[in-house]
C-alpha cells in the first residue's frame, strides 16, 4: 500500500477535473456540467466521484468505449432499467444521504501499454488493478464510498 493517501495520489498523478454532477431523479441519472469542455475519447482510465473531500466512488473504464463510454452511462436515462443493482443503489443514495448534493467527477486516463512477453507484443492494462487498490485504500482511509457497489 502507498504511503500517500488517495487524495494525494489524485493530486500527484494529475487527475483531471472533468465535471460537476447533479442527480436527476426523473431520469435516474446525472446531469453533467463540464469544466472546460474536455472531450473524452475511448482512452481507458480510472474515474473518481467526490462529495467535497469524501470519495464516493472509484471506478474503472476499460471497455471498448473507455472513459467516454463510462461517463455516458452515468448520463443515460436509466428510468426504464428495472431491477438494475447499480441504478437502484445510486437512486437510493442520491435520494437519501446525498439528496440535493452537487458532486464532482475526476478522470485519470491510463491507456494500455505494450509489453514484450516471450517474443509476443501484448497489451498490458492496469486500470482494473489500480481501481481495486485505490478503492480498498479509500475504504481504509474512511471515505464513505457510498456509490460503490462493492460496499
Residue, then its C-alpha position, 0 to 999 in steps of 0.5 A: x500500500x502507498x504511503x500517500x493517501x488517495x487524495x494525494x495520489x489524485x493530486x500527484x498523478x494529475x487527475x483531471x477535473x472533468x465535471x460537476x454532477x447533479x442527480x436527476x431523479x426523473x431520469x435516474x441519472x446525472x446531469x453533467x456540467x463540464x469544466x472546460x469542455x474536455x472531450x473524452x475519447x475511448x482512452x481507458x482510465x480510472x474515474x473518481x466521484x467526490x462529495x467535497x473531500x469524501x470519495x464516493x466512488x472509484x471506478x474503472x473504464x476499460x471497455x471498448x468505449x473507455x472513459x467516454x463510454x463510462x461517463x455516458x452511462x452515468x448520463x443515460x436515462x436509466x428510468x426504464x432499467x428495472x431491477x438494475x443493482x447499480x441504478x437502484x443503489x445510486x437512486x437510493x443514495x442520491x435520494x437519501x444521504x446525498x439528496x440535493x448534493x452537487x458532486x464532482x467527477x475526476x478522470x485519470x486516463x491510463x491507456x494500455x501499454x505494450x509489453x514484450x512477453x516471450x517474443x509476443x507484443x501484448x497489451x498490458x492494462x492496469x486500470x482494473x488493478x489500480x481501481x481495486x487498490x485505490x478503492x480498498x485504500x479509500x475504504x481504509x482511509x474512511x471515505x464513505x464510498x457510498x456509490x460503490x457497489x462493492x460496499 
